[in-house]
Amino acid sequence: MPLDPQSLDDLRIPRDAESAHRRYGGAGISSRVLWIAGGALALVAAVVGAFFLRDAAATEVQTANAQAVQGSSQAAVLNASGFVVARRLATVSSKVTGKIAEVLIEEGTAVKEGQVLARLDDTTARAQHQFAQKQLDAARSALAEVQVRLDEARRNLTRTQALRERNLVSETALDAAQSEAKALEARLAALEGEAGVALSGLRLRERDLDDLVIRAPFDGVVISKDAQPGEMVSPVSAGGGFTRTGIATIVDMNSREIEVDVNEAFINRVRPGQRTEAVLEAYSDLVLPSRVINIVPTADRQKATVRVRIAFDELDPRILPDMGVKVRFLDNEQQPAAAEAPRVLALVPSSAIASADGETYVWVVNEDVVERRAVSTGRERDGQTEVTAGVRAGEVVVAPTVDGLKDGGKVRIKAS
């Protein structure tokens, strides 16, 4: 298809103002529009340049958080791991074998000493109690009857003795009256004995009924519910595999303490009354002051360890039996000096501490700006330095320090 020369001319870009004026009808490009467009481009270039210059001027640093102090500044002579235990813990069962009628507790229930935990089926025991009550009632009725007859016999004996003194009755009549009174006295004594036996039987049946009620042996918290209504329970496991041997397990929360196994090679570093610090594995920021109760005087041959009992100075609701715990055994000889030492506010990495012109300081980061802050330091342990003034727990510091930092300068946190 042949090309049209006129079409090719229309596609050609004009090279001079006259051609432009001719092609676009003389309108041209406004100088005002060109000025605005150039200004906008200059502004964008300035903003982009400032951003890159600022980022290039910021110093790249690594940071760390000032940590809260966990424990005292006393040196530890030994570290050990153990568990929280309860010295007073009981699985409550019944005194007799029977079917459970109702269970009145659930896990987590706080109970008082003597509180009813469960009841067993008392149908048979209650019938036996009623039978014993009726036996006692019958014995008491017979006793009352004989008592009436004895009173009458004694009055008859008194009258017969008076008549005999006046020779109005024979000696035989007097002997008969005396015999009647003595026989009734003996009968009364026998019935009193029978009534006593009946009363003892009734009390025994009352005890049987009471044995069907399971009560809490001490104040505590239910940590395990081991039986349900309708199941059989027995104090021994003679009832077969489907017989429960306990209703619930109760722990006295006031008897919580720590048991740790200390290697026998280091047991010479432990002594009764020694101060310790316990940290629960579930709450690593919770430091619990404690002390050694005693050292159990026996060793484990297989593990080559000695058990040590440790008491909490104050019980915390978060401390639960069987929790894992780490214990630091402190050096008691440093306790007076530690009492005079200033309070430690935080722990920072030792690499964050810098010194110049006799001043110790750290670089504190607030957003992307650093501040040079003077600090007072204490002891160094495990790569951490104690800060007694100048920095609080939770603040962010530059660690390790780098050259070129200025107070109020910009920083860029290095991605870890």
Secondary structure as GFF3:
##gff-version 3
##sequence-region A 1 416
A	DSSP	alpha_helix	5	11	.	.	.	ID=ss1
A	DSSP	alpha_helix	17	23	.	.	.	ID=ss2
A	DSSP	alpha_helix	31	57	.	.	.	ID=ss3
A	DSSP	beta_strand	59	61	.	.	.	ID=ss4
A	DSSP	beta_strand	63	65	.	.	.	ID=ss5
A	DSSP	beta_strand	76	86	.	.	.	ID=ss6
A	DSSP	beta_strand	89	92	.	.	.	ID=ss7
A	DSSP	beta_strand	98	103	.	.	.	ID=ss8
A	DSSP	beta_strand	110	111	.	.	.	ID=ss9
A	DSSP	beta_strand	116	120	.	.	.	ID=ss10
A	DSSP	alpha_helix	123	165	.	.	.	ID=ss11
A	DSSP	alpha_helix	171	211	.	.	.	ID=ss12
A	DSSP	beta_strand	213	215	.	.	.	ID=ss13
A	DSSP	beta_strand	220	225	.	.	.	ID=ss14
A	DSSP	beta_strand	232	233	.	.	.	ID=ss15
A	DSSP	three_ten_helix	237	239	.	.	.	ID=ss16
A	DSSP	beta_strand	243	244	.	.	.	ID=ss17
A	DSSP	beta_strand	248	251	.	.	.	ID=ss18
A	DSSP	three_ten_helix	253	255	.	.	.	ID=ss19
A	DSSP	beta_strand	256	263	.	.	.	ID=ss20
A	DSSP	three_ten_helix	267	269	.	.	.	ID=ss21
A	DSSP	beta_strand	275	280	.	.	.	ID=ss22
A	DSSP	beta_strand	287	300	.	.	.	ID=ss23
A	DSSP	beta_strand	305	312	.	.	.	ID=ss24
A	DSSP	beta_strand	324	330	.	.	.	ID=ss25
A	DSSP	three_ten_helix	332	334	.	.	.	ID=ss26
A	DSSP	alpha_helix	335	340	.	.	.	ID=ss27
A	DSSP	beta_strand	346	349	.	.	.	ID=ss28
A	DSSP	three_ten_helix	350	352	.	.	.	ID=ss29
A	DSSP	beta_strand	354	356	.	.	.	ID=ss30
A	DSSP	beta_strand	359	366	.	.	.	ID=ss31
A	DSSP	beta_strand	369	374	.	.	.	ID=ss32
A	DSSP	beta_strand	376	381	.	.	.	ID=ss33
A	DSSP	beta_strand	384	389	.	.	.	ID=ss34
A	DSSP	beta_strand	396	398	.	.	.	ID=ss35
A	DSSP	beta_strand	411	413	.	.	.	ID=ss36
###
